[in-house]
Amino acid sequence: MTGIVRRAVLAAAAFAPAAGARAWPRARFQDVDSFLERLVSGRRVAGAAIRVARRGEVLYRRSLGLADVAHVAPLADDAIYRAYSMTKPVAAAAMLQLAEDGRLDLDAPIAKLVPELAHLSVLRAPGAGLSDVRPAAQPVTVRRLLTHTGGFTNNWSGGPVAARYTELGLIGGAWFRAGGPDGLPDFAARLAQAPLMFEPGREWAYSLAFDLCGLVVERATGRSFGEHLQRRVFEPLGMFDTGFHVLPASAGRLTSVYTRKDGRLVLHEAADGSPFLSPPRAESGASGLVTTLEDYGRFADMIAGGGRRGAAVVLHADSVRQMTTAQVPEAVLGDALVRFSGVGSGASGAGLGFGLGGSVVVDPGAAGTPGRAGDYSWGGAASTTFFASPDLGLSAVLMTQLFPSGQIPLHDGLKAAVFADLGLSAAA
């Protein structure tokens, strides 16, 4: 069987019902269906797709709207989306696999594998200039890397460090495709040329840190980041359309991305000619993946299943518990997470925490979001989102093509609709 035929067979199998799977009446998902239809009929997005599963059984899946407005191309079930920051939970899973293998200590300095970062400086005070720095007293550990508490930032966050990132070509979500560093080692070397915003472990700031995950994996295993993910995550879960670029045979399935201007949808990046159609300069653990609704749903199923989906075991249950447990002290996190992610309505971020690679529900009542303690979620820049509830074995994924994210409360809307349709209480 050729590689293309094998992929086609496996992809088709992904949409076949599992043996013995129950047929759930569509009316059971009227809230989810209505939520999806409002997004598309109200022209808030060009197209959207939702998948809901429990214990690996797909209960609801529907794609609605257009993949490309100009060509009036319907959004197919196997459409390919830019995952952007929904790459981060996948990168976190890869790092946890290395910890399980004994190749990585989550509390060891990252400099053991990335010596480029062995001698970092930090701003002496918030708002200090780039010349007013001192040597960092605390190391950037792997755990701090995975929790955005390493002291790094993003080029768009404002301030002198962010400006320095721009000078160095460290452009979030783009450096690995056009301009900037030539590969992951060059990325690390350039990152070391900018001071940290704060002492590692002292604050939470959404950052480029996850781009270092690929370099850690490469140096710990001797394999490329993409090869590790393919062997240890994608193939076991049947995620055959997920990778760091769209294969030529699948190019026609890539969606176009839109933004909103004056209340209208305007093209942001066409599928034709998209940089995601070509291999990147580096494999970004922060925002580099493309995926499908079904593929990412299988990853979410794995988290909801405590590290496994069916016969595939991707992570140990203890690793998933670490991933879905708040790792950042409340005093460090403050309200930064809720302000950034737009998840929940709890005052000052109460009830929410940050695990490894994503946010976690600590207290559903205080968080102002439905769910259970330990629910894990994150989203991407093109208004994609997901959640996984290990307590319930429940997962849901929502894919759209609206850039940037944060314009619509998609996560909370999705979760509320899923819980309502399944008759689950909002909190426990």
C-alpha positions in Angstrom: 0.0 0.0 0.0 1.4 3.4 -1.0 1.8 6.1 1.6 -0.9 8.2 0.0 -3.3 5.3 -0.2 -2.6 4.3 3.4 -3.2 7.9 4.6 -6.5 8.0 2.6 -7.7 4.7 4.1 -6.8 5.7 7.7 -8.3 9.1 7.3 -11.6 7.6 6.1 -11.5 5.2 9.0 -11.3 8.1 11.4 -14.8 9.1 10.4 -16.3 5.6 10.6 -18.2 5.0 13.8 -16.5 2.8 16.4 -17.7 -0.7 16.7 -20.7 -0.8 19.0 -20.9 3.0 19.1 -24.4 4.3 20.0 -26.2 6.5 17.7 -27.1 9.7 19.5 -30.1 11.7 18.2 -29.1 15.0 16.8 -31.8 16.7 18.9 -29.7 15.9 21.9 -27.2 18.5 20.7 -29.7 21.3 19.9 -27.7 23.8 22.0 -24.4 23.0 20.3 -26.1 23.0 16.9 -27.8 26.3 17.6 -24.4 27.8 18.9 -22.7 26.7 15.7 -25.5 28.0 13.4 -25.5 31.4 15.1 -21.8 31.8 14.6 -22.2 31.2 10.8 -25.6 32.6 10.0 -24.7 35.8 11.8 -21.6 36.1 9.7 -19.4 36.3 12.8 -17.2 33.7 11.1 -17.0 32.4 7.5 -17.2 28.8 8.7 -17.0 26.7 11.9 -16.9 23.1 12.9 -17.5 21.4 16.2 -16.7 17.9 17.5 -17.9 16.5 20.9 -16.7 13.2 22.2 -17.0 11.2 25.4 -14.6 8.4 26.3 -13.4 8.5 22.7 -16.9 8.1 21.2 -17.9 10.9 18.9 -21.3 12.2 19.9 -21.6 15.2 17.6 -19.6 16.5 14.6 -20.7 19.1 12.2 -19.0 21.6 9.8 -20.9 24.6 8.6 -20.3 27.6 6.4 -17.5 28.3 4.0 -13.8 27.3 3.8 -13.3 30.1 1.3 -15.7 33.0 0.8 -14.5 34.2 -2.6 -14.8 30.7 -4.1 -18.0 29.8 -2.2 -16.2 26.6 -1.1 -18.2 24.7 1.6 -16.3 23.9 4.8 -15.8 20.1 4.7 -15.4 17.8 7.6 -11.8 17.1 6.7 -10.8 20.8 6.2 -7.4 21.8 7.5 -6.9 24.6 9.9 -4.0 26.6 11.4 -3.8 25.5 15.0 -1.6 28.4 16.0 -1.4 28.3 19.8 -3.3 25.1 20.1 0.2 23.7 19.2 1.3 24.4 22.7 -0.6 21.6 24.5 0.8 19.2 21.9 4.3 20.5 22.7 3.7 20.1 26.4 2.6 16.5 25.8 5.9 15.8 24.0 7.9 17.3 26.8 6.1 15.1 29.3 6.8 12.0 27.2 10.6 12.9 27.6 10.1 13.2 31.3 8.5 9.7 31.4 11.4 8.4 29.3 13.8 9.7 31.9 15.4 12.0 29.3 14.1 15.3 30.9 13.7 16.6 34.4 10.9 19.2 34.5 12.6 21.1 37.3 16.1 21.1 35.8 17.4 24.3 34.1 16.6 24.4 30.4 20.3 25.3 29.9 21.3 21.7 30.4 20.0 21.0 26.9 20.0 24.6 25.6 23.3 26.1 26.7 22.6 29.1 24.6 20.4 30.2 27.5 22.9 29.5 30.3 23.7 33.2 31.0 20.5 35.2 30.9 20.1 38.8 32.1 16.9 40.3 33.5 15.5 43.9 33.8 16.3 45.3 37.2 12.8 46.7 37.5 9.6 46.8 35.5 9.9 49.4 32.8 13.7 49.6 33.0 15.6 50.1 29.9 17.6 47.4 28.1 20.8 48.7 29.6 19.5 48.5 33.2 19.9 44.7 33.6 21.5 42.2 36.0 22.2 38.5 35.8 19.2 36.3 36.4 19.3 34.8 39.9 16.9 31.9 39.1 17.2 29.5 36.2 14.6 29.0 33.5 13.5 25.4 34.2 11.5 23.2 31.9 8.4 23.6 34.1 8.8 27.4 33.9 9.0 27.1 30.2 5.8 25.1 30.1 3.9 27.5 32.4 5.0 30.9 30.8 6.8 31.9 34.0 10.4 31.8 32.6 10.6 35.6 32.1 10.2 35.6 28.3 7.5 37.6 26.5 6.2 38.1 22.9 7.1 40.8 20.4 3.6 42.3 20.6 3.3 42.7 24.4 4.8 46.2 24.6 7.8 47.5 26.4 11.6 47.5 25.7 12.0 43.7 25.7 9.2 43.2 23.2 10.8 45.9 21.0 14.1 44.0 21.2 12.4 40.8 20.1 11.2 42.6 17.0 14.8 43.9 16.3 16.0 40.3 16.6 13.3 38.9 14.2 11.5 37.0 17.0 8.0 37.6 15.6 5.5 35.4 17.3 3.7 33.0 15.0 5.7 34.1 12.0 9.5 33.9 12.6 9.7 30.3 11.6 8.1 30.9 8.2 9.5 34.2 6.9 12.6 36.1 8.0 14.1 35.9 11.4 16.0 33.0 12.9 17.2 30.2 10.6 16.2 27.2 12.7 15.7 26.5 16.4 19.4 26.8 17.5 19.5 30.3 15.9 16.1 31.1 17.6 17.6 30.2 21.1 20.8 32.2 20.4 18.8 35.3 19.4 16.5 34.9 22.4 19.5 35.0 24.7 20.4 38.4 23.2 17.3 40.0 24.9 16.9 40.3 28.7 14.1 38.5 30.6 11.2 40.7 31.5 11.2 39.4 35.1 13.0 36.9 37.3 12.0 33.4 36.4 9.2 32.1 38.5 8.0 35.6 39.7 5.3 36.4 37.1 3.2 34.9 34.3 3.5 36.3 30.8 2.3 34.7 27.6 5.5 34.1 25.6 7.6 32.6 22.8 8.9 30.0 25.3 7.2 27.1 23.7 9.3 27.5 20.6 12.1 26.2 22.7 10.3 22.8 23.2 11.2 21.6 19.7 14.9 22.3 20.4 14.7 20.4 23.7 13.1 17.4 22.0 15.7 17.4 19.2 18.6 17.5 21.6 17.2 15.0 24.1 16.2 12.4 21.4 18.4 13.1 18.4 15.3 13.3 16.3 13.5 16.3 14.8 10.6 17.7 16.8 8.3 16.8 13.9 9.6 13.2 13.8 9.1 12.8 17.5 5.5 14.1 17.3 4.8 11.8 14.3 6.1 8.7 16.1 4.8 9.3 19.6 1.7 11.4 19.2 0.2 11.6 15.7 0.5 8.0 14.5 -0.7 6.4 17.7 -3.7 8.6 17.8 -4.4 8.5 14.0 -3.7 12.2 13.5 -2.7 11.8 9.9 -3.5 15.3 8.7 -1.5 17.1 11.5 2.0 18.4 10.9 4.1 21.6 10.4 2.8 22.1 6.9 0.1 20.9 4.5 1.1 18.1 2.2 0.7 18.9 -1.5 -2.0 16.3 -2.0 -4.1 18.0 0.8 -3.5 21.6 -0.3 -7.1 22.0 -1.5 -8.4 21.3 2.0 -6.6 24.2 3.7 -9.1 26.9 4.8 -8.7 30.7 4.2 -8.5 32.9 7.2 -10.6 36.1 7.7 -10.6 39.1 10.0 -13.4 41.6 10.8 -13.4 45.2 9.5 -16.3 47.6 9.9 -18.5 44.6 10.8 -17.6 42.6 7.7 -15.4 39.6 7.1 -12.3 40.5 5.2 -9.6 38.1 3.9 -6.6 37.9 6.2 -4.7 35.0 4.5 -5.9 33.0 1.5 -5.5 29.3 1.4 -3.8 29.7 -2.0 -0.3 30.7 -1.5 -0.4 30.3 2.3 3.0 29.9 3.9 1.6 26.8 5.6 1.7 25.0 2.3 5.5 24.8 2.4 7.8 23.3 5.1 8.8 25.9 7.7 12.3 27.2 8.5 11.8 25.6 12.0 9.2 23.4 13.7 7.5 25.8 16.1 6.1 24.3 19.4 4.3 27.6 20.0 2.2 28.0 16.9 3.4 25.9 14.0 0.9 23.1 13.5 -1.9 22.6 11.0 -4.6 20.1 11.8 -8.2 19.0 11.3 -11.2 18.9 13.5 -11.0 15.1 13.8 -7.3 15.0 14.4 -7.3 17.6 17.2 -10.4 16.0 18.6 -8.4 12.8 19.0 -5.7 14.6 20.9 -8.3 16.2 23.2 -9.8 12.7 23.6 -6.4 11.5 24.8 -6.2 14.2 27.5 -9.8 13.5 28.6 -8.9 9.8 28.7 -6.1 10.3 31.1 -3.4 9.8 28.5 -5.0 7.2 26.3 -7.5 6.9 23.5 -8.7 3.4 22.8 -5.6 1.2 22.6 -3.3 4.1 22.1 -1.4 5.2 25.2 0.3 8.5 24.6 0.9 9.7 28.2 0.9 8.2 31.7 -2.1 9.1 33.8 0.2 10.9 36.2 1.6 13.1 33.4 -2.0 14.1 32.4 -2.7 14.9 36.1 0.4 17.2 36.1 -0.7 18.8 32.8 -4.3 19.4 34.1 -3.3 20.6 37.6 -2.6 24.3 38.3 1.2 24.7 38.4 1.4 28.5 38.9 0.8 29.9 42.4 -2.1 32.3 42.6 0.2 35.1 43.7 2.2 34.7 40.6 -0.7 34.3 38.2 -2.8 37.1 39.5 -5.4 38.1 36.9 -3.0 37.8 34.0 -4.5 34.6 32.6 -8.1 35.6 32.6 -7.3 38.9 31.1 -5.3 37.2 28.3 -7.4 34.1 27.6 -10.9 35.5 28.0 -12.0 32.2 29.6 -14.5 32.4 32.4 -15.8 35.5 34.2 -14.4 35.0 37.7 -13.2 38.2 39.3 -9.4 38.7 39.1 -9.0 35.2 37.5 -10.4 33.4 40.6 -11.1 29.7 40.0 -8.7 29.4 37.0 -5.1 28.2 37.0 -2.4 27.4 34.5 -1.2 23.8 34.1 1.4 22.6 31.6 0.6 24.2 28.2 -3.0 25.3 29.0 -5.4 26.7 31.5 -7.1 24.6 34.0 -10.3 24.9 36.1 -9.5 25.0 39.8 -12.9 26.1 41.1 -15.8 26.0 38.6 -18.1 28.2 40.7 -15.5 30.9 41.2 -14.2 30.7 37.6 -17.6 31.6 36.1 -17.4 28.8 33.6 -19.1 25.4 33.5 -17.1 22.3 34.1 -15.2 20.3 36.6 -12.0 20.9 38.5 -9.1 19.7 36.3 -10.8 20.7 33.0 -8.0 21.7 30.6 -8.3 24.1 27.6 -6.5 26.5 25.3 -7.1 28.2 22.0 -5.4 29.5 18.9 -5.0 32.9 17.1 -7.5 31.9 14.4 -10.3 31.6 17.0 -10.0 27.9 17.5 -10.5 26.4 21.0 -11.0 23.1 22.8 -11.5 21.7 26.3 -10.9 18.3 27.8 -12.4 17.1 31.1 -10.6 14.0 32.5 -13.2 13.8 35.3 -16.0 13.3 32.7 -13.9 11.7 29.9 -15.4 14.5 27.8 -13.8 16.6 25.1 -14.9 19.2 22.6 -13.2 21.1 19.8 -14.3 24.2 17.9 -12.5 25.3 14.7 -13.0 28.6 12.9 -10.9 30.8 10.6 -11.3 34.2 12.3 -8.1 36.2 13.1 -7.3 37.4 15.7 -8.9 35.4 18.5 -10.7 37.0 21.4 -13.5 38.7 19.4 -16.1 36.1 20.4 -16.3 34.2 23.7 -16.0 30.9 21.9 -14.7 28.7 24.7 -17.3 29.6 27.2 -20.1 29.4 24.6 -19.0 26.0 23.4 -18.6 24.6 26.9 -22.0 25.9 28.1 -23.8 24.4 25.1 -22.1 21.0 25.5 -22.9 20.8 29.2 -26.5 21.8 28.6 -27.0 19.2 25.8 -25.5 16.4 27.9 -27.5 17.4 30.9 -24.4 18.0 33.0 -24.5 20.3 36.0 -22.4 23.5 35.5 -20.1 22.8 38.4 -19.1 20.3 40.9 
